[in-house]
Amino acid sequence: MRIPLSTYRLQITAAFDLDAAASVLDYVTELGADWIYLSPLLAAEDGSDHGYDVIDHSGIDPVRGGAEALARLTAAATDAGRGILVDIVPNHMGVATPAGNAWWWDLLRLGGSSRYAEAFDVDWAAGGDRILLPVLGDGADELDRLSVVGDELHYYDNRFPLAPGTADDGADARTVHGRQSYQLVGWRRADAELNYRRFFTVSTLAGLKVETPWVFDESHREILRWVQDGLVQGLRVDHPDGLADPGGYLDRLRDATGGAYVLVEKILEGGEQLPANWATSGTTGYDALADFDRLLVDPAGQGALDALEARLQAETGGQADWPELVHTQKRAIADGSLRAEVERIVRLLPAIKNADDAVAELFACFPVYRSYLPVGAEKLHAAAATAADRRPDLAPVIDALLPMLADPGHPAAVRFQQTSGMVMAKGVEDTSYYRYSRLTSLNEVGADPGEFAVDAAEFHRRQQVRQATFPASMTTLSTHDTKRGEDVRARISVLAEIPAEWENALRALRAAAPLGDAPFENLLWQAIVGAWPASPDRLIAYAEKAAREAGTSTTWTAQNAEFETAMHRLVAATVDNPAVRTTLTAFVDRVRQAGWSNGLSNKLVQLTAPGVPDVYQGSELWEDSLVDPDNRRPVDYGVRRDYLARIAGGWLPPVDETGAAKLLVTTRALRLRREAPERFFRHLPVEALGARAENVIAFDRGDAVTIATRLPLGLAAAGGWNDTTVVLAGHPVIDLLTGARHPGGITPVAALLQRYPVALLVADDGTAPATATATEGAVDAR
């Protein structure tokens, strides 16, 4: 198995295709990344800029460059010594445009007699042997809008196939529709009645039964060709938790690829570990992201921010207790938008009164995304105990269901496992994250907002576990799925150092631009502060998505025009309201430098800690993105090339709004990992001594030492580093960021971090990277 030393993620789209990726390969190489990491490449829905809605497994999407462009990229990558990691999507296919998906089209045309009835996960009996398609509008006579056109049934611009012979007698469109293996129904019926598995609540993504041997073979033939022909060296598996048997799937993928490097997009809760029997090198890094962020949060701020959250929630009758909020929202999802999935499980069980209520409560109490029976059975039993405590009236029902739900061979157990992650994702990431505003840098994919901060000792322990268990697991700070870019979070985390100042600023902002939803206002203003300066268009797009996901004052399906108009006024006030502008800019000025310090610390720690670090496209400069699609904006590689060339020529950029200092940190760390991987073989804390030892993050990877700053406002308020030292090995070292040399041994932190809030030290062998002699822009952290 070839394992990357680092990766650089590129979003491949029609506007940035595989040839465009090849055009930046020299930059990525010069930056120091080892492999490039590509978003899905197979043919996707027309206009898709993410590629997770695959419609054809047989070839690379022509709009993304096609097979020839991948061959050209591979040739260029091989010449440059780079590998390629590609994202794949085994769980579902895009079905928004039936005519574009030959598998789905055939299934709709022939129903249960279609070969592809084995491919899609459909409960035929639940729909009277018809697939329910939730596409109709709310009108009472929507079926009157159907028309027969040749061998197709049309509803506005939607086209559906006709089964052979069903229109030959000239019957009207309603009658012809009644003869099909599908039934067009109102879109609102999807939540409770849908009879095919989907991706979360997205009805335009239909679940595949990849556990069926020929489905695996045909959906992976092109992917395996890439690996077997040496076009790509690794695969990233999207959403394995949706599969009936993730472990079995990974075994088959290992056998088919000859043991290629494989990562899984898996969210781990708390101290959860990947199943030891999985054929994978690790996760895509959300677990690491959570650790890195919490290291930069001041635990002393928790009490004040807890109290603020309680007051804000009380204004609207919301929940300030995170575990209770999670339970409430998971239960709401199980009873609401995923009700159809609960009903499908109940149909697989004996007729037991209140089984639906019990299943929904088990989902609400389930502590992790899913189990992998028999692995994880204890999680099911824990959920059962919690559910019975909460609902004693359901205890007998839960006791009756538990033997079946714990049986790996029972179809209800399989379905329960596939669904528990859906409930978690929709109830937590897509709802609770937008209702809980205590400190929103913690509300990130794969993280637990209930965990406020991580001290240095716990951080080191977690890194040692990663080094010992999954050293080739990916680490990340930003992805196409993160709710906020890494440097937005780094700035928001500063609020924990000055909670009283934030409360005062928030009070002034709310008074100047009232909205009437206190927790959401806190969440929105934190996003604005974190991303500032940001255009009104970007902020309005974020505000609309966040508010509708929260669902407290407006929703996707029932938009509150009055509230959303007020929300637009709030965003406009950041530009045209002097009171808002004054408060906002003053607070941003207060946290900006500290946010930059956090951003540099976060980046260096991530790039040098155990694991395979990924750099999301463009995040080598400040990453100020908000939730998708904002985080898929085009990247200006021209300015990055310019900064990189200047750094190669000896420029030591100031820590300022350009983000060039972050690019310096990124390139020096990536180059060290690629050019001297033998330096990174362990993780040991480096002891810090003195009054400000708590502000130091220091660890030894074997023959490379990372020094970084945490809680920078507290450090400044205490007068700087003063007598704080770190205990280094007793030989001279050089800081690869600045070229500065130090004698080693007990070393003042002020000397190490004279210019930047971070340092990357290796043994001094008499050479140094080219550095500038000018000192303008230096950060005096003493």
N, C-alpha and C positions, 0 to 999 in steps of 0.2 A: 504494500500500500504506500503510495506517495502522499505525504501529508504536507499541507501548506504551512508556511511559517507565518503568513499573514494574508489577508485578502482585501480587495478593494471592490466594493459593490457598485455595479452599474445597472441602472434601470434601462432596459432595451425597449424602445418604442418605435413608432413610425418616424418620429422626429429625431430620435437618436438610435439608429439601427446598429447592426453588428459591424458595419463598415465604419460608422462613427466611433464605435468602441475601439476598433483597430487604430483609428487615428489618434486616440489618446493613450495608446499602449506605451509609447515612449515616455510620456509624462508620468504614467503610473509606475513605470520601471525606475525612472529617475527619482520619483518620490520615495521609493524603497519597498513598495508592496511586492509580495511574492506571487500571488495568484490574482486573477480577476474573477469576480463573483457576479454572475449574470442572473437577472430576473427571468421568469419563464419564457421559453422561446417557441413553443409549439403554437400552431395557428389558433388564434383567439377571436373572440367576438369583434366585429368591425368597430374600430374606434377605441378598443381597450388600451389603456396606457399602463396597465399593470400585468396583464397576461395570465391571471389566475382563472379566467373564464375560457379554458381551452375548448375548442369545438372540433378539432381534428388532430388526432395523435400521430398521423402518418408523416408529418413533415414540419419543418420550421416555417413559421409565419412569413409569407412573402413580404409583408410590410415591415417586418423586422430584419429583412435582408435575405431570407431563404438559406438553403443549404450551402450555396456557393459562398455566401458572406461568412458563414461559420467556418468554412474551410480556409478562407483567407485570414480570418482572425486567428484560427488555430496555428496557421503557418507563421504568422507574425509573432504570436505568443511563444511558440517553440523557439524561434530564432532569438527571442529576447530572454529565454529561460523561464518564462512564466507558465503557470498552470491555469486551468479554467475549471471553476465550480459553477454548476448550473442548478437553478431552482426547478423542481418538478412538482406536479400537482396530481397525485394519484386518487384523491378523494372524490372529485366531482368534475363535471363538465358544464360548460356554458350552454344554456338552452333558451336564452332570451329570443333568439332568432332561429326557430326550428329548422328552417330551410338551410341554414348554414352548418348544421350539425347532422351529418348523415346517419349517425347511430340513433339519435333522438327522433329524427324524421321517420326512419323506418319503424321505430317503436310506436310512434303515434299512428302510422299508417296501418300497421298489422297487429298492434296490440300484443296480447299474450303469445301469439304465434310467431312474432318477430324473433329472430335470433338474438336481438338486443334486449329482449325481456330478461335474459340472464345477466345482462350488463348493468342495468339500472335497478336501483333498490326501490321497488314499487310494491305496495300492499294492494294487490288487485281486488281482493275481496272487499276491502273497505270502501271502494268506489263503485261497487257493482260491476267489477271487471272493466272499469274505465279509469283512466288517469284523470284526476281533477287538475285542470289548468286554470289558475286564478288570474285571468286576464281581462275580464269584463268590467266595465264601469259600473256606477251605482244606479243607473237607470233601470226602471222596472221592465223595460222591453228591449234590453240590450241584444237579445238573440234575434230580434227583428232586423238588426243591422248586419247580420251575416249574409254573405252572398257566395254562390258557387261559381267559381271561375276555372273552367277546365277541370282538372283533377285536383283542385285545391278549394279549401274553404277559407274565405277572407273575412276578417273583422277589422275594419279600417285598414291600417297598413300591416296588420298581422296576418300571416299566411300559415295554413295548416294543411296537411295532406288528407286526401280522401282514401278510405279503404277501397280496394278494387270492387267495382260493381255497385257501390252504394249510391251513386247518382245517375245510374243508367236509365231510370224510369222517369226522369224529369221532375222528381219531387222537389218541394220547396226547401230552402236552405235550413230551416228549423228541423224539418224531418230528416234531412241528410245528416245534420249534426247529431241527431239522436241515434244514428246508426254507426257512429264512430267509436273507436276504442278509447277516446278521450271525451271529456265533458268540459266545455268552457263555462267557468263559473265566475262570480264576482270576486274581485281581488281581495275583498275583506274576509272571504271564507278560508283563505290560506292558513290563518293562524290555528283554526280549530279542526279543519277538515282535510288538509292536504294529505295525500296518500303516497307520496314519494319522498324519500329522504333528501334533504337539501343541505347546503352549507349554512349553518346557523339558521337565520330567518330569511335567507336570500332565495326566493323561489325560482330565480333564473339560473341557479347553480344546482344541478341535480346530482345526487350521490351515486357513485359507481360501486359495484360489487367487485372490487379488485381482487378479492380472495378467490374468485372464480378463475381457474387456471388460464383459460383462453382470453379472458378479459385482461389479466395481467400481461399476457404475451403480446396481445395486439395493442394495448395502450402503452406498452413500454418498448416496442420493437425499435422505434426510431431513437429513443433515449439510449437504449443499450447499444445501438450502432455507434452513437457518439463515443461511448466509453470503449467499445471493442476496437474501433478504428483509431483510437488515440486522439479524438477531437476534443474530448473533455476528460478531466482526471478525477472529478468528484461531483457528487450530487447532494443537493439540499432538499429534503422531503418536506413539502408543505402539509401541515395539519394531519399528522398521522393519527391523532386521537379520533378522527372521524371514521377510521377504518374498523372493520369487524375484528381484525386480528393484526394489530400493528407489529407485534413481534414476529409473527409468521411472514408478514409482508417484508420486513427487513431481512429476514433470513433468505427469502427468495431473491431479493435485490442483491444481497451479498453474493449468492451463488451465481446469479446471472451476470454480475459485473466482475467476477473474479476477485472480489474483496476490495473494491474501490473505496476511497474515502467518502463516507456518507454522514451527513448531519441531519438532525430532525428538528423541525420547528415545534418545540415542546415547551410549554409553560410549566414550571415546577413551583409548587406552593410551599413556602417556608423551608424546612429542611429536607423536603422531598428529593430523592435521588432518582435518576433514570433506572429502569429495571436492568439488573446486571446481565440478563440474558439477551438484551437487544444487540443486534449487529450494527452498531453505530459508534462513531467516535465522539458523539456528544450532541449538544443542543446548538441552536443558533445564537445563544448568548443573552437572552433576556434575564436569566438568573444572575449573570455577572453584572449586567447593567444595574440591577437593583442594589447590589453590594456597593458598587462604585458611587452611586448617587448618595446613598445613606451615610457613607463615610464623610461626606462634606456637609452634613446637617448637624447643627448645634443642638444637642439633646436638651440643653438648658431652656430652649425656646418652646418645648413641647407644652408645658403647663399653660402658658399664655395663649398659645394658638389653639389648644383644646378649648379653653374658656371662650375665646372669640368664636370658634366654630359653634359651640353650644348656644351662644347668644344669637348668632345669625340663623341657625336652624330653628330656634324657638320663634323667631319672627314669622316663619312660614309654616310652622308645624312639622318641620322635617326632622330627620334623625341624625344626631351628632355621634351616636355610638356606631363605630364602623362595623363590627360583627353583626349588629342588629340590622343595619342598613343592608348589608350583603344578604342576610337571610330574607329580609322583606322583598328585595328586588329579585332575587332568584325565585322566590315563590311566585311573585307577580309574573315573571317570564314563563314559568312552568304552567301557570293558570291562563296565560294570555297568548303571547306570540308563538310559544312552542307547545300549545295545548294539543295540537295534532300529534306531536311526537309522544306525549304522555299517553294519549288514547291508543296509539299503536302498540305501546308496551302492554297496556292493559288487555288488549285483544289477544295477546300471547299468553295470558295468565288464565287460570281457572276463574270462573265467575265468583268473585269475592266482593261483597258489599264494601264500598268506599275504597276499593283498590286504587282508583284514580287519585283520590285525595292523599293516600299513603305514598304512592309513587312520587307525586309532586312534592310532598314534604321531605321525602328522602333526598330528592334533588336539591332542595333548598338547604339541607343540612350537610350535603356531601362536602368534605373538607378539601378535596383536590379536584383536578379536572376529570380524572377517571381512574379506574382500576384496570388491571390487565390480568384478570383471573387466570390462575389462582393467586398471582401476585397482586397484592393490594386488597385482599379480602378484608383485612382489618379495617380499612377505610370504610368499607360498606357497613361493617358491624358498628363502627364508631358513629356513622351517620344514623344508623338505626337506633342506637341508644339515645342520641341527641333528639331525634325526631319523636321518640316515645316520651322523652322528658317534656318536650314542648307540647306534645299532643297526646296525653294519656289515653284519650278516646280512640286513638289509632293504634295503640300498642298491640292489641290482638291481631289487627290486620297486618301490621308490619311483621309480627312474628310468623304469620302464615306465608307472607311473601318472601321472607328472607332466604329460606332454603332454595327457592327457585332463582332468585336474583344473585345468589352466591355460587350457583352451579355453572361452571365455565361452558358446559354444553347446552344449557337451556337458551332457547332463542330470545326469551325476555331478558336474560342476563347480558347477552351480546348487545341487544338493543339499548339496554339501560346504560351500558358502558359507552356506547357511541353517543348517547344523548346527554350524559352528565356534563361533558365539556361544553356542549352547546349552551346549556343553562348557565354554566359558570361564565362563559364569555359574554353572553348577552346581559346577564344580570349584574356582572361586576364591571368588566372593561367598558361595555357600551352603555351602561346606565349609572351604576354607583359611582364610577370614576368622575362622572359629570355632576353628581349631586353632593359630593363630599369635597369641601373646599379648604380644609385645614391648611395643607401645604401641598400644592398641586404638583410640585416636582416629584412627589412620591406616587402620584397616580399614573403609573406607567405600565405598559404591557409587561406582564410577567412579574410585577412587583406587588407587594402587599402594603397599601397605604396605612394599614394598622401598625406597621413597624416604622417608627419615626426616624431612628438614627442607629448607626452601627459604630461602635468605638474601634480604635485601632486593633485591640487584641482580638476582637471577634472578626474583624476584617481579615487579619492574618490567618486566623484559624480556617476561615472559609476558603482562602486561597490555597492553603496547604491541602485541604480536602480536594479541591479541583486538581491540583498538581498530582495528587496521589491516585485519583480515580479516573478523571477524564482530561488528561493534559492536552489532548488535541481537540477539545471542545472549543467552539467559537466564543469569543467575547465581543461585546458591541456596546456602543453608546447611542447610536441612532440607526433606525431602519425605516423601510417604507411603511411600517405599521406603528411607529412610536407616536404617542399623542402630542409630544412636544420635542423639538430638537434638543440635542444635548446641552447646548449653551443657553437655551431658554431655561432649561431645568437648573443649570448651574447658577443662573442669576436668581431664579425664584428661591433656591435653597438658602440664599443669603437672608431671606425674611426670618428664618429661624434664629438668626443672631440679633435681630432688632424687632421683635414682635410688637412692642408697644408703638414704635415708629410706624410700622405697617398699619396697625389698627387706626392710628390717627390719620394717616394718608387715605386709607380706605373710607373712613368716615367722611372726609372732605370730598372725595370723589363721588361717593354715593349721594351726598347732599347736592352736589353741582350737576349730576346727571343721574337722577333717580330712575330705577327700573322696577322696583317692587318685588324682587326675588333675591333676598339677601345672600343666600349661599351662592347662587349663580353669579351675582355681581362680584363676589369675592373671587370666584374662579375666573371670571372674565377679566377682571382688573389684573390679577396675577399674570394671566397670559399676555396682556397688553404690556405690562411692565417687563416681562421676560423677553418679549420679542421686539421691544421698542428700539429704534424707530421702525414701524411697519405701516404700510399703506392702508388707508381705510378699506380698500377692496379686499385685501387679505384678512383684515380683522373682521369685517362683516361676514365673509365666508366662514371663518372660524366660529364666530358667535352664533350664526344660524345653525351650524352643525352641532355645536356643543349644547345649545339650548334644546334642540329637538331630541338629541340623545338623552339629555337629562330628563326630559318629559315632565317637568314640573310646571312650566308656564306656557309651553308650546310643544307640539309633537310633530313628527313627520307626517302623520295621517290626519291630524286636526290642528293645523297651524293657526296660532292666535295672532291675527293681523295687528291688533293693538299693541300687544307685547313686542312683536318683532319690529314694529315701527319705532317703538321706544328704544329698542336695542340698537337700531340703526342710528337713532339720534345720539345714543351714548357713544358710539364709535365716532360719529361726526364731531362730537364734542372734543375729542382728543386733538382736533385740528382747529376748530373755530370757537371754542369756549375758553376764554382767558383763565377762568378759575380752574378748570380741569387741566388745561395746558400747564399752568404754573405748578400745580400739585404733582402732576405726572412727571414733568421734567425734573423737578427737584428731587423726587424720590428715585427716579432712574439715576440721576447724578450721584445719589447717595450709595447706590448698590452696584453701579457699573464696574468700577475697578475690582471690587470684591468678586463680582460675577466672572470677570475675565480671569482672575486668579483661580477661582474654582474650575473654570473651563480648561485652563492649562494643566492644573493638577489632575483633573479627571482624565484628560487625554493621555498624559504621560503614564498614569497608573494603569489605565486600560491597555495601553500599547506594550507595557512591560510586565504586567502580571501574568500568572499562568494562564494558558490557553492560546488559541489562535486569534489574534486581534483582527477585527474587521473595521475598515474605514468606509462609512457610507458616503456615496458620491458627493464630493464637494465639502465634506465636513472637516477637511483639513484647514479650512478657514472657519470663522464663527458660523455655527449651524443654528440659525434663528428660525427654523421652520416650526410651523404648527402642524396640526393633524392633516392627514392626507385629504385632498391632493396637494396641499401646500408643500409637503415634503418631497414632491416629485417635480418641482420646478426645474427648468433647465439650469445647468451648471456652467458658469463662465470659466472655461479652462484657460482662456487667454490671460486673465489676471493671475491665475494660479501658476501658469508657466513663468510669467514675469517674476513673481515673487520667488519662485523656486530657483530660477537662474541667479537672481540677486543673492539669495542665501548661499548658493553654491560658490558664488564669488566672494563670500566673506561677510555679507551683510548680517548684522544682528538686529533684527527689527524691533522697534519699541512695542510695548503691549498697548495696543490702541484699537480703534474701531476697524482697522483693515483686517485684523485677524492673522497678519503675517507671522506673528510670534507663535501662533498655534501651528502654522505650517512648518516653522522651524522645528518645533517639538516633534511633530508628526514625522517629518522626513528623517531626523536624526535617530528616532527610536525605531522606525521601520527598517532603516538601513542597518542598524546594529543587529536587529533580529534576523535579517536576511543574510548578512555577511558574516555574522559570528554567532550562529545559533547555539554553538557549544557553550556560550556564556550563560544560557538560560536552562538550568536543570533542577532548580529547587526554589523554594520560597521560604525565607527566614526573616523575621523581624530584625531591623537594625535599631538598637536601643538609642532612645533620645533621653537626655538628661537636662535638668534645669527648669526654670520657671515656666517656660512656654513649651514644654515637651509635648503637651496635648495637641499643639498646633502642627506637629510634624507627622508626616506619613513617610516611613522609611523602610525599605525592604531590600534584601540581597537575593538576587536570582542565581547566584553561583559565582559569576565574574562580572556582574553588572549591578549597580546599586541605584535605586530610585529614591530621590528625596523630593517631597512635595509638601505644599502648604494646605492646611485646612483651617476653617474658621478665621478668615483673614481680617474681618472687622474687629473681632475680639483681640487678635494679635496686635493690630494697630492701636487699639484703645489701651493696651497694656504697655505700650511704648516699644514694641518690636521684640526681636529675639533676645536681646540682652545676653545673658550668660548661657543660653540654650546650646547644647552640643549634641552631636551624634557620634557614636563609637564606630569608626571605620577600621578596616584592616590596617595594619601598621606598615603600609607602603604607599608611595605617592599615587595619586589618582588624578584623572583629568575629567573635567565636565565636558561631555560631547556637545552640549548645547552652546557653550560659550568659548571653549578652548582653555578655560581657566584651570590652572594646576593647583593642587592642594597636597600637603605632605602626608595626609592620612592620619590614622590614629584618632584621638579625641579631637574633633574638628568643630569649630563654631558654625552653627547653622547660618548665622549672619554672613559669614564669608562665603559659604556655599551658594546662598540665595541672594547674593548682592544685586544681581541684574534681573533675574527672573524668579518667580515663586516656585520654580522647579529646577532640578538638576539631575543629570544622568551621568553617573560616574563609572569609569572603568580604570583598570590599572594603567598607569602612565608608562608607555613604552618608548617615550621620547618623540612621538609624532603627535600632531594635533590637526583637527580640521581647520580649514581656512576660516579666519574670523576677522571681523572689522576691528579697527582700532578706535573708531569713534565711540563715544559713550552716551550720545544723546538718546533719550528715550529709556535709559536704564531705570529699573525699578529698585529703589533702595528699600529692602525689606528689613533693614536692621532696626 
